[in-house]
Amino acid sequence: MDSTPRRSLSVPAIKRKHVEFVSPDGQDKIAKLRDRAGEEIPTYAKVMTDCLLKTMKQMSEIHQCFN
């Protein structure tokens, strides 16, 4: 017996968008996606994207120190 939960046909599938994180405008793309989604984003996803944005900012600052 398959115990995998199935999505109800009345609920539309979530459309996922690919974001190139290594691009210079990756932070802007992530922020725009979060703003457009509004309250639909689960709390864990907000925490993960916050951490990702902070890490990207820190990496950018470190990279600028070496250039």
PDB file of N, H, CA, C and O in Angstrom:
ATOM      1  N   MET A   1       0.834  -1.181   0.000  1.00  0.00           N
ATOM      2  CA  MET A   1       0.000   0.000   0.000  1.00  0.00           C
ATOM      3  C   MET A   1       0.881   1.247   0.000  1.00  0.00           C
ATOM      4  O   MET A   1       1.839   1.347   0.766  1.00  0.00           O
ATOM      5  N   ASP A   2       0.546   2.177  -0.856  1.00  0.00           N
ATOM      6  H   ASP A   2      -0.232   2.096  -1.479  1.00  0.00           H
ATOM      7  CA  ASP A   2       1.310   3.417  -0.982  1.00  0.00           C
ATOM      8  C   ASP A   2       0.840   4.411   0.077  1.00  0.00           C
ATOM      9  O   ASP A   2      -0.329   4.797   0.094  1.00  0.00           O
ATOM     10  N   SER A   3       1.754   4.828   0.963  1.00  0.00           N
ATOM     11  H   SER A   3       2.703   4.515   0.949  1.00  0.00           H
ATOM     12  CA  SER A   3       1.375   5.752   2.034  1.00  0.00           C
ATOM     13  C   SER A   3       1.708   7.202   1.693  1.00  0.00           C
ATOM     14  O   SER A   3       1.604   8.079   2.551  1.00  0.00           O
ATOM     15  N   THR A   4       2.110   7.461   0.443  1.00  0.00           N
ATOM     16  H   THR A   4       2.194   6.748  -0.254  1.00  0.00           H
ATOM     17  CA  THR A   4       2.439   8.822   0.040  1.00  0.00           C
ATOM     18  C   THR A   4       1.167   9.659  -0.036  1.00  0.00           C
ATOM     19  O   THR A   4       0.224   9.281  -0.732  1.00  0.00           O
ATOM     20  N   PRO A   5       1.121  10.802   0.675  1.00  0.00           N
ATOM     21  CA  PRO A   5      -0.076  11.645   0.605  1.00  0.00           C
ATOM     22  C   PRO A   5      -0.244  12.229  -0.791  1.00  0.00           C
ATOM     23  O   PRO A   5       0.737  12.562  -1.457  1.00  0.00           O
ATOM     24  N   ARG A   6      -1.449  12.346  -1.214  1.00  0.00           N
ATOM     25  H   ARG A   6      -2.245  12.076  -0.673  1.00  0.00           H
ATOM     26  CA  ARG A   6      -1.756  12.885  -2.540  1.00  0.00           C
ATOM     27  C   ARG A   6      -2.368  14.270  -2.414  1.00  0.00           C
ATOM     28  O   ARG A   6      -3.111  14.558  -1.475  1.00  0.00           O
ATOM     29  N   ARG A   7      -2.043  15.119  -3.377  1.00  0.00           N
ATOM     30  H   ARG A   7      -1.440  14.886  -4.140  1.00  0.00           H
ATOM     31  CA  ARG A   7      -2.598  16.465  -3.415  1.00  0.00           C
ATOM     32  C   ARG A   7      -4.015  16.394  -3.965  1.00  0.00           C
ATOM     33  O   ARG A   7      -4.289  15.674  -4.925  1.00  0.00           O
ATOM     34  N   SER A   8      -4.898  17.142  -3.349  1.00  0.00           N
ATOM     35  H   SER A   8      -4.676  17.727  -2.569  1.00  0.00           H
ATOM     36  CA  SER A   8      -6.267  17.207  -3.834  1.00  0.00           C
ATOM     37  C   SER A   8      -6.269  17.865  -5.209  1.00  0.00           C
ATOM     38  O   SER A   8      -5.538  18.829  -5.437  1.00  0.00           O
ATOM     39  N   LEU A   9      -7.075  17.356  -6.113  1.00  0.00           N
ATOM     40  H   LEU A   9      -7.669  16.573  -5.928  1.00  0.00           H
ATOM     41  CA  LEU A   9      -7.139  17.931  -7.456  1.00  0.00           C
ATOM     42  C   LEU A   9      -7.724  19.339  -7.445  1.00  0.00           C
ATOM     43  O   LEU A   9      -7.494  20.110  -8.376  1.00  0.00           O
ATOM     44  N   SER A  10      -8.475  19.678  -6.405  1.00  0.00           N
ATOM     45  H   SER A  10      -8.661  19.051  -5.648  1.00  0.00           H
ATOM     46  CA  SER A  10      -9.062  21.012  -6.338  1.00  0.00           C
ATOM     47  C   SER A  10      -8.042  22.063  -5.899  1.00  0.00           C
ATOM     48  O   SER A  10      -8.290  23.262  -6.026  1.00  0.00           O
ATOM     49  N   VAL A  11      -6.898  21.612  -5.383  1.00  0.00           N
ATOM     50  H   VAL A  11      -6.697  20.638  -5.280  1.00  0.00           H
ATOM     51  CA  VAL A  11      -5.853  22.539  -4.944  1.00  0.00           C
ATOM     52  C   VAL A  11      -4.806  22.630  -6.046  1.00  0.00           C
ATOM     53  O   VAL A  11      -4.226  21.614  -6.431  1.00  0.00           O
ATOM     54  N   PRO A  12      -4.554  23.835  -6.561  1.00  0.00           N
ATOM     55  CA  PRO A  12      -3.573  23.957  -7.643  1.00  0.00           C
ATOM     56  C   PRO A  12      -2.160  23.640  -7.160  1.00  0.00           C
ATOM     57  O   PRO A  12      -1.814  23.880  -6.003  1.00  0.00           O
ATOM     58  N   ALA A  13      -1.366  23.107  -8.055  1.00  0.00           N
ATOM     59  H   ALA A  13      -1.647  22.912  -8.995  1.00  0.00           H
ATOM     60  CA  ALA A  13       0.029  22.790  -7.734  1.00  0.00           C
ATOM     61  C   ALA A  13       0.820  24.078  -7.552  1.00  0.00           C
ATOM     62  O   ALA A  13       0.522  25.093  -8.180  1.00  0.00           O
ATOM     63  N   ILE A  14       1.827  24.030  -6.691  1.00  0.00           N
ATOM     64  H   ILE A  14       2.070  23.205  -6.181  1.00  0.00           H
ATOM     65  CA  ILE A  14       2.684  25.191  -6.470  1.00  0.00           C
ATOM     66  C   ILE A  14       3.653  25.297  -7.637  1.00  0.00           C
ATOM     67  O   ILE A  14       4.332  24.330  -7.985  1.00  0.00           O
ATOM     68  N   LYS A  15       3.709  26.468  -8.231  1.00  0.00           N
ATOM     69  H   LYS A  15       3.158  27.252  -7.948  1.00  0.00           H
ATOM     70  CA  LYS A  15       4.643  26.682  -9.331  1.00  0.00           C
ATOM     71  C   LYS A  15       5.971  27.132  -8.743  1.00  0.00           C
ATOM     72  O   LYS A  15       6.047  28.149  -8.053  1.00  0.00           O
ATOM     73  N   ARG A  16       7.004  26.371  -9.022  1.00  0.00           N
ATOM     74  H   ARG A  16       6.943  25.545  -9.582  1.00  0.00           H
ATOM     75  CA  ARG A  16       8.325  26.700  -8.500  1.00  0.00           C
ATOM     76  C   ARG A  16       9.108  27.484  -9.541  1.00  0.00           C
ATOM     77  O   ARG A  16       9.032  27.210 -10.738  1.00  0.00           O
ATOM     78  N   LYS A  17       9.854  28.455  -9.065  1.00  0.00           N
ATOM     79  H   LYS A  17       9.916  28.679  -8.092  1.00  0.00           H
ATOM     80  CA  LYS A  17      10.678  29.255  -9.960  1.00  0.00           C
ATOM     81  C   LYS A  17      12.137  29.039  -9.613  1.00  0.00           C
ATOM     82  O   LYS A  17      12.517  29.018  -8.442  1.00  0.00           O
ATOM     83  N   HIS A  18      12.946  28.879 -10.643  1.00  0.00           N
ATOM     84  H   HIS A  18      12.637  28.897 -11.594  1.00  0.00           H
ATOM     85  CA  HIS A  18      14.382  28.713 -10.435  1.00  0.00           C
ATOM     86  C   HIS A  18      15.017  30.088 -10.307  1.00  0.00           C
ATOM     87  O   HIS A  18      14.776  30.973 -11.127  1.00  0.00           O
ATOM     88  N   VAL A  19      15.823  30.260  -9.282  1.00  0.00           N
ATOM     89  H   VAL A  19      16.019  29.542  -8.615  1.00  0.00           H
ATOM     90  CA  VAL A  19      16.558  31.511  -9.087  1.00  0.00           C
ATOM     91  C   VAL A  19      18.038  31.181  -9.075  1.00  0.00           C
ATOM     92  O   VAL A  19      18.486  30.321  -8.318  1.00  0.00           O
ATOM     93  N   GLU A  20      18.785  31.861  -9.909  1.00  0.00           N
ATOM     94  H   GLU A  20      18.420  32.560 -10.525  1.00  0.00           H
ATOM     95  CA  GLU A  20      20.229  31.662  -9.962  1.00  0.00           C
ATOM     96  C   GLU A  20      20.860  32.445  -8.822  1.00  0.00           C
ATOM     97  O   GLU A  20      21.018  33.662  -8.913  1.00  0.00           O
ATOM     98  N   PHE A  21      21.225  31.744  -7.739  1.00  0.00           N
ATOM     99  H   PHE A  21      21.097  30.755  -7.665  1.00  0.00           H
ATOM    100  CA  PHE A  21      21.708  32.402  -6.532  1.00  0.00           C
ATOM    101  C   PHE A  21      23.076  33.049  -6.705  1.00  0.00           C
ATOM    102  O   PHE A  21      23.408  33.992  -5.987  1.00  0.00           O
ATOM    103  N   VAL A  22      23.865  32.561  -7.636  1.00  0.00           N
ATOM    104  H   VAL A  22      23.596  31.794  -8.219  1.00  0.00           H
ATOM    105  CA  VAL A  22      25.211  33.107  -7.779  1.00  0.00           C
ATOM    106  C   VAL A  22      25.234  34.388  -8.595  1.00  0.00           C
ATOM    107  O   VAL A  22      26.267  35.054  -8.670  1.00  0.00           O
ATOM    108  N   SER A  23      24.124  34.739  -9.202  1.00  0.00           N
ATOM    109  H   SER A  23      23.285  34.198  -9.141  1.00  0.00           H
ATOM    110  CA  SER A  23      24.095  35.958 -10.001  1.00  0.00           C
ATOM    111  C   SER A  23      24.080  37.186  -9.089  1.00  0.00           C
ATOM    112  O   SER A  23      23.621  37.103  -7.950  1.00  0.00           O
ATOM    113  N   PRO A  24      24.575  38.319  -9.578  1.00  0.00           N
ATOM    114  CA  PRO A  24      24.608  39.535  -8.756  1.00  0.00           C
ATOM    115  C   PRO A  24      23.232  39.992  -8.284  1.00  0.00           C
ATOM    116  O   PRO A  24      23.105  40.572  -7.206  1.00  0.00           O
ATOM    117  N   ASP A  25      22.214  39.734  -9.078  1.00  0.00           N
ATOM    118  H   ASP A  25      22.317  39.262  -9.954  1.00  0.00           H
ATOM    119  CA  ASP A  25      20.871  40.176  -8.679  1.00  0.00           C
ATOM    120  C   ASP A  25      20.067  39.064  -8.006  1.00  0.00           C
ATOM    121  O   ASP A  25      18.846  39.163  -7.891  1.00  0.00           O
ATOM    122  N   GLY A  26      20.746  38.008  -7.562  1.00  0.00           N
ATOM    123  H   GLY A  26      21.738  37.927  -7.656  1.00  0.00           H
ATOM    124  CA  GLY A  26      20.057  36.892  -6.902  1.00  0.00           C
ATOM    125  C   GLY A  26      19.309  37.315  -5.659  1.00  0.00           C
ATOM    126  O   GLY A  26      18.206  36.832  -5.404  1.00  0.00           O
ATOM    127  N   GLN A  27      19.900  38.220  -4.873  1.00  0.00           N
ATOM    128  H   GLN A  27      20.796  38.612  -5.081  1.00  0.00           H
ATOM    129  CA  GLN A  27      19.243  38.691  -3.657  1.00  0.00           C
ATOM    130  C   GLN A  27      17.946  39.415  -3.984  1.00  0.00           C
ATOM    131  O   GLN A  27      16.937  39.231  -3.303  1.00  0.00           O
ATOM    132  N   ASP A  28      17.973  40.241  -5.031  1.00  0.00           N
ATOM    133  H   ASP A  28      18.792  40.391  -5.584  1.00  0.00           H
ATOM    134  CA  ASP A  28      16.764  40.967  -5.427  1.00  0.00           C
ATOM    135  C   ASP A  28      15.677  40.008  -5.887  1.00  0.00           C
ATOM    136  O   ASP A  28      14.501  40.204  -5.581  1.00  0.00           O
ATOM    137  N   LYS A  29      16.067  38.969  -6.623  1.00  0.00           N
ATOM    138  H   LYS A  29      17.023  38.810  -6.872  1.00  0.00           H
ATOM    139  CA  LYS A  29      15.090  37.992  -7.099  1.00  0.00           C
ATOM    140  C   LYS A  29      14.428  37.265  -5.933  1.00  0.00           C
ATOM    141  O   LYS A  29      13.214  37.059  -5.933  1.00  0.00           O
ATOM    142  N   ILE A  30      15.226  36.878  -4.944  1.00  0.00           N
ATOM    143  H   ILE A  30      16.212  37.045  -4.944  1.00  0.00           H
ATOM    144  CA  ILE A  30      14.671  36.182  -3.777  1.00  0.00           C
ATOM    145  C   ILE A  30      13.709  37.095  -3.033  1.00  0.00           C
ATOM    146  O   ILE A  30      12.615  36.676  -2.655  1.00  0.00           O
ATOM    147  N   ALA A  31      14.114  38.339  -2.825  1.00  0.00           N
ATOM    148  H   ALA A  31      15.003  38.679  -3.132  1.00  0.00           H
ATOM    149  CA  ALA A  31      13.266  39.295  -2.108  1.00  0.00           C
ATOM    150  C   ALA A  31      11.956  39.533  -2.858  1.00  0.00           C
ATOM    151  O   ALA A  31      10.894  39.601  -2.239  1.00  0.00           O
ATOM    152  N   LYS A  32      12.021  39.660  -4.177  1.00  0.00           N
ATOM    153  H   LYS A  32      12.883  39.605  -4.680  1.00  0.00           H
ATOM    154  CA  LYS A  32      10.809  39.888  -4.973  1.00  0.00           C
ATOM    155  C   LYS A  32       9.873  38.682  -4.913  1.00  0.00           C
ATOM    156  O   LYS A  32       8.659  38.845  -4.796  1.00  0.00           O
ATOM    157  N   LEU A  33      10.436  37.467  -4.992  1.00  0.00           N
ATOM    158  H   LEU A  33      11.422  37.335  -5.087  1.00  0.00           H
ATOM    159  CA  LEU A  33       9.608  36.264  -4.904  1.00  0.00           C
ATOM    160  C   LEU A  33       8.899  36.193  -3.554  1.00  0.00           C
ATOM    161  O   LEU A  33       7.719  35.847  -3.483  1.00  0.00           O
ATOM    162  N   ARG A  34       9.622  36.523  -2.485  1.00  0.00           N
ATOM    163  H   ARG A  34      10.580  36.804  -2.543  1.00  0.00           H
ATOM    164  CA  ARG A  34       9.025  36.509  -1.139  1.00  0.00           C
ATOM    165  C   ARG A  34       7.926  37.553  -1.025  1.00  0.00           C
ATOM    166  O   ARG A  34       6.871  37.283  -0.452  1.00  0.00           O
ATOM    167  N   ASP A  35       8.165  38.748  -1.568  1.00  0.00           N
ATOM    168  H   ASP A  35       9.022  38.967  -2.033  1.00  0.00           H
ATOM    169  CA  ASP A  35       7.170  39.818  -1.493  1.00  0.00           C
ATOM    170  C   ASP A  35       5.906  39.450  -2.258  1.00  0.00           C
ATOM    171  O   ASP A  35       4.797  39.713  -1.794  1.00  0.00           O
ATOM    172  N   ARG A  36       6.070  38.844  -3.427  1.00  0.00           N
ATOM    173  H   ARG A  36       6.971  38.630  -3.804  1.00  0.00           H
ATOM    174  CA  ARG A  36       4.907  38.470  -4.239  1.00  0.00           C
ATOM    175  C   ARG A  36       4.090  37.357  -3.597  1.00  0.00           C
ATOM    176  O   ARG A  36       2.863  37.338  -3.704  1.00  0.00           O
ATOM    177  N   ALA A  37       4.767  36.437  -2.937  1.00  0.00           N
ATOM    178  H   ALA A  37       5.763  36.453  -2.850  1.00  0.00           H
ATOM    179  CA  ALA A  37       4.070  35.297  -2.338  1.00  0.00           C
ATOM    180  C   ALA A  37       3.301  35.701  -1.083  1.00  0.00           C
ATOM    181  O   ALA A  37       2.299  35.073  -0.741  1.00  0.00           O
ATOM    182  N   GLY A  38       3.760  36.734  -0.404  1.00  0.00           N
ATOM    183  H   GLY A  38       4.574  37.244  -0.682  1.00  0.00           H
ATOM    184  CA  GLY A  38       3.056  37.225   0.781  1.00  0.00           C
ATOM    185  C   GLY A  38       2.950  36.189   1.872  1.00  0.00           C
ATOM    186  O   GLY A  38       3.949  35.592   2.272  1.00  0.00           O
ATOM    187  N   GLU A  39       1.740  35.972   2.353  1.00  0.00           N
ATOM    188  H   GLU A  39       0.928  36.457   2.028  1.00  0.00           H
ATOM    189  CA  GLU A  39       1.505  35.067   3.478  1.00  0.00           C
ATOM    190  C   GLU A  39       1.509  33.595   3.073  1.00  0.00           C
ATOM    191  O   GLU A  39       1.418  32.721   3.936  1.00  0.00           O
ATOM    192  N   GLU A  40       1.612  33.309   1.779  1.00  0.00           N
ATOM    193  H   GLU A  40       1.686  34.019   1.078  1.00  0.00           H
ATOM    194  CA  GLU A  40       1.569  31.924   1.314  1.00  0.00           C
ATOM    195  C   GLU A  40       2.853  31.159   1.645  1.00  0.00           C
ATOM    196  O   GLU A  40       2.866  29.929   1.610  1.00  0.00           O
ATOM    197  N   ILE A  41       3.920  31.873   1.963  1.00  0.00           N
ATOM    198  H   ILE A  41       3.909  32.873   1.992  1.00  0.00           H
ATOM    199  CA  ILE A  41       5.193  31.216   2.260  1.00  0.00           C
ATOM    200  C   ILE A  41       5.171  30.695   3.691  1.00  0.00           C
ATOM    201  O   ILE A  41       4.880  31.451   4.617  1.00  0.00           O
ATOM    202  N   PRO A  42       5.476  29.413   3.885  1.00  0.00           N
ATOM    203  CA  PRO A  42       5.535  28.864   5.248  1.00  0.00           C
ATOM    204  C   PRO A  42       6.657  29.525   6.054  1.00  0.00           C
ATOM    205  O   PRO A  42       7.632  30.023   5.491  1.00  0.00           O
ATOM    206  N   THR A  43       6.501  29.519   7.359  1.00  0.00           N
ATOM    207  H   THR A  43       5.709  29.115   7.816  1.00  0.00           H
ATOM    208  CA  THR A  43       7.479  30.153   8.246  1.00  0.00           C
ATOM    209  C   THR A  43       8.882  29.604   8.029  1.00  0.00           C
ATOM    210  O   THR A  43       9.850  30.364   8.002  1.00  0.00           O
ATOM    211  N   TYR A  44       8.998  28.271   7.874  1.00  0.00           N
ATOM    212  H   TYR A  44       8.212  27.654   7.897  1.00  0.00           H
ATOM    213  CA  TYR A  44      10.331  27.688   7.698  1.00  0.00           C
ATOM    214  C   TYR A  44      10.998  28.201   6.429  1.00  0.00           C
ATOM    215  O   TYR A  44      12.217  28.371   6.402  1.00  0.00           O
ATOM    216  N   ALA A  45      10.220  28.452   5.378  1.00  0.00           N
ATOM    217  H   ALA A  45       9.230  28.315   5.400  1.00  0.00           H
ATOM    218  CA  ALA A  45      10.787  28.964   4.132  1.00  0.00           C
ATOM    219  C   ALA A  45      11.250  30.410   4.301  1.00  0.00           C
ATOM    220  O   ALA A  45      12.265  30.813   3.732  1.00  0.00           O
ATOM    221  N   LYS A  46      10.503  31.185   5.086  1.00  0.00           N
ATOM    222  H   LYS A  46       9.678  30.858   5.548  1.00  0.00           H
ATOM    223  CA  LYS A  46      10.920  32.564   5.358  1.00  0.00           C
ATOM    224  C   LYS A  46      12.237  32.581   6.125  1.00  0.00           C
ATOM    225  O   LYS A  46      13.129  33.373   5.821  1.00  0.00           O
ATOM    226  N   VAL A  47      12.356  31.706   7.120  1.00  0.00           N
ATOM    227  H   VAL A  47      11.631  31.062   7.367  1.00  0.00           H
ATOM    228  CA  VAL A  47      13.593  31.633   7.910  1.00  0.00           C
ATOM    229  C   VAL A  47      14.758  31.225   7.012  1.00  0.00           C
ATOM    230  O   VAL A  47      15.843  31.802   7.095  1.00  0.00           O
ATOM    231  N   MET A  48      14.534  30.237   6.160  1.00  0.00           N
ATOM    232  H   MET A  48      13.653  29.769   6.092  1.00  0.00           H
ATOM    233  CA  MET A  48      15.599  29.763   5.271  1.00  0.00           C
ATOM    234  C   MET A  48      16.034  30.853   4.297  1.00  0.00           C
ATOM    235  O   MET A  48      17.231  31.038   4.075  1.00  0.00           O
ATOM    236  N   THR A  49      15.076  31.579   3.712  1.00  0.00           N
ATOM    237  H   THR A  49      14.104  31.429   3.893  1.00  0.00           H
ATOM    238  CA  THR A  49      15.449  32.627   2.761  1.00  0.00           C
ATOM    239  C   THR A  49      16.124  33.795   3.473  1.00  0.00           C
ATOM    240  O   THR A  49      17.027  34.416   2.913  1.00  0.00           O
ATOM    241  N   ASP A  50      15.699  34.106   4.704  1.00  0.00           N
ATOM    242  H   ASP A  50      14.965  33.602   5.159  1.00  0.00           H
ATOM    243  CA  ASP A  50      16.382  35.148   5.484  1.00  0.00           C
ATOM    244  C   ASP A  50      17.845  34.772   5.702  1.00  0.00           C
ATOM    245  O   ASP A  50      18.744  35.589   5.501  1.00  0.00           O
ATOM    246  N   CYS A  51      18.067  33.535   6.112  1.00  0.00           N
ATOM    247  H   CYS A  51      17.337  32.872   6.276  1.00  0.00           H
ATOM    248  CA  CYS A  51      19.441  33.059   6.336  1.00  0.00           C
ATOM    249  C   CYS A  51      20.243  33.082   5.046  1.00  0.00           C
ATOM    250  O   CYS A  51      21.414  33.460   5.044  1.00  0.00           O
ATOM    251  N   LEU A  52      19.617  32.680   3.958  1.00  0.00           N
ATOM    252  H   LEU A  52      18.666  32.373   3.960  1.00  0.00           H
ATOM    253  CA  LEU A  52      20.296  32.673   2.667  1.00  0.00           C
ATOM    254  C   LEU A  52      20.690  34.089   2.256  1.00  0.00           C
ATOM    255  O   LEU A  52      21.812  34.315   1.802  1.00  0.00           O
ATOM    256  N   LEU A  53      19.775  35.039   2.412  1.00  0.00           N
ATOM    257  H   LEU A  53      18.864  34.855   2.781  1.00  0.00           H
ATOM    258  CA  LEU A  53      20.076  36.420   2.051  1.00  0.00           C
ATOM    259  C   LEU A  53      21.204  36.990   2.910  1.00  0.00           C
ATOM    260  O   LEU A  53      22.077  37.695   2.405  1.00  0.00           O
ATOM    261  N   LYS A  54      21.183  36.685   4.204  1.00  0.00           N
ATOM    262  H   LYS A  54      20.474  36.112   4.615  1.00  0.00           H
ATOM    263  CA  LYS A  54      22.249  37.164   5.096  1.00  0.00           C
ATOM    264  C   LYS A  54      23.595  36.558   4.706  1.00  0.00           C
ATOM    265  O   LYS A  54      24.615  37.248   4.696  1.00  0.00           O
ATOM    266  N   THR A  55      23.591  35.272   4.387  1.00  0.00           N
ATOM    267  H   THR A  55      22.763  34.711   4.396  1.00  0.00           H
ATOM    268  CA  THR A  55      24.827  34.596   3.986  1.00  0.00           C
ATOM    269  C   THR A  55      25.357  35.173   2.682  1.00  0.00           C
ATOM    270  O   THR A  55      26.559  35.396   2.539  1.00  0.00           O
ATOM    271  N   MET A  56      24.459  35.413   1.731  1.00  0.00           N
ATOM    272  H   MET A  56      23.483  35.232   1.847  1.00  0.00           H
ATOM    273  CA  MET A  56      24.877  35.989   0.454  1.00  0.00           C
ATOM    274  C   MET A  56      25.485  37.372   0.659  1.00  0.00           C
ATOM    275  O   MET A  56      26.486  37.716   0.030  1.00  0.00           O
ATOM    276  N   LYS A  57      24.877  38.161   1.540  1.00  0.00           N
ATOM    277  H   LYS A  57      24.064  37.882   2.050  1.00  0.00           H
ATOM    278  CA  LYS A  57      25.393  39.502   1.817  1.00  0.00           C
ATOM    279  C   LYS A  57      26.778  39.419   2.454  1.00  0.00           C
ATOM    280  O   LYS A  57      27.683  40.165   2.080  1.00  0.00           O
ATOM    281  N   GLN A  58      26.941  38.516   3.412  1.00  0.00           N
ATOM    282  H   GLN A  58      26.206  37.910   3.716  1.00  0.00           H
ATOM    283  CA  GLN A  58      28.239  38.347   4.068  1.00  0.00           C
ATOM    284  C   GLN A  58      29.305  37.891   3.076  1.00  0.00           C
ATOM    285  O   GLN A  58      30.437  38.376   3.106  1.00  0.00           O
ATOM    286  N   MET A  59      28.945  36.970   2.208  1.00  0.00           N
ATOM    287  H   MET A  59      28.025  36.576   2.184  1.00  0.00           H
ATOM    288  CA  MET A  59      29.901  36.475   1.217  1.00  0.00           C
ATOM    289  C   MET A  59      30.303  37.587   0.255  1.00  0.00           C
ATOM    290  O   MET A  59      31.465  37.682  -0.142  1.00  0.00           O
ATOM    291  N   SER A  60      29.348  38.419  -0.113  1.00  0.00           N
ATOM    292  H   SER A  60      28.405  38.342   0.210  1.00  0.00           H
ATOM    293  CA  SER A  60      29.634  39.542  -0.999  1.00  0.00           C
ATOM    294  C   SER A  60      30.596  40.524  -0.337  1.00  0.00           C
ATOM    295  O   SER A  60      31.526  41.017  -0.975  1.00  0.00           O
ATOM    296  N   GLU A  61      30.365  40.806   0.952  1.00  0.00           N
ATOM    297  H   GLU A  61      29.610  40.406   1.471  1.00  0.00           H
ATOM    298  CA  GLU A  61      31.248  41.716   1.685  1.00  0.00           C
ATOM    299  C   GLU A  61      32.656  41.139   1.807  1.00  0.00           C
ATOM    300  O   GLU A  61      33.638  41.866   1.662  1.00  0.00           O
ATOM    301  N   ILE A  62      32.758  39.852   2.071  1.00  0.00           N
ATOM    302  H   ILE A  62      31.959  39.262   2.189  1.00  0.00           H
ATOM    303  CA  ILE A  62      34.070  39.202   2.169  1.00  0.00           C
ATOM    304  C   ILE A  62      34.787  39.252   0.825  1.00  0.00           C
ATOM    305  O   ILE A  62      35.988  39.514   0.757  1.00  0.00           O
ATOM    306  N   HIS A  63      34.037  38.999  -0.238  1.00  0.00           N
ATOM    307  H   HIS A  63      33.062  38.786  -0.183  1.00  0.00           H
ATOM    308  CA  HIS A  63      34.617  39.015  -1.583  1.00  0.00           C
ATOM    309  C   HIS A  63      35.159  40.408  -1.915  1.00  0.00           C
ATOM    310  O   HIS A  63      36.220  40.534  -2.527  1.00  0.00           O
ATOM    311  N   GLN A  64      34.429  41.453  -1.510  1.00  0.00           N
ATOM    312  H   GLN A  64      33.568  41.351  -1.013  1.00  0.00           H
ATOM    313  CA  GLN A  64      34.868  42.825  -1.785  1.00  0.00           C
ATOM    314  C   GLN A  64      36.140  43.165  -1.012  1.00  0.00           C
ATOM    315  O   GLN A  64      36.954  43.959  -1.485  1.00  0.00           O
ATOM    316  N   CYS A  65      36.319  42.582   0.158  1.00  0.00           N
ATOM    317  H   CYS A  65      35.658  41.938   0.542  1.00  0.00           H
ATOM    318  CA  CYS A  65      37.530  42.831   0.958  1.00  0.00           C
ATOM    319  C   CYS A  65      38.781  42.308   0.260  1.00  0.00           C
ATOM    320  O   CYS A  65      39.865  42.871   0.419  1.00  0.00           O
ATOM    321  N   PHE A  66      38.634  41.238  -0.508  1.00  0.00           N
ATOM    322  H   PHE A  66      37.754  40.781  -0.637  1.00  0.00           H
ATOM    323  CA  PHE A  66      39.784  40.632  -1.162  1.00  0.00           C
ATOM    324  C   PHE A  66      40.046  41.202  -2.547  1.00  0.00           C
ATOM    325  O   PHE A  66      41.052  40.869  -3.173  1.00  0.00           O
ATOM    326  N   ASN A  67      39.165  42.048  -3.025  1.00  0.00           N
ATOM    327  H   ASN A  67      38.347  42.319  -2.516  1.00  0.00           H
ATOM    328  CA  ASN A  67      39.350  42.648  -4.367  1.00  0.00           C
ATOM    329  C   ASN A  67      39.802  44.071  -4.273  1.00  0.00           C
ATOM    330  O   ASN A  67      40.005  44.723  -5.297  1.00  0.00           O
TER     331      ASN A  67
END
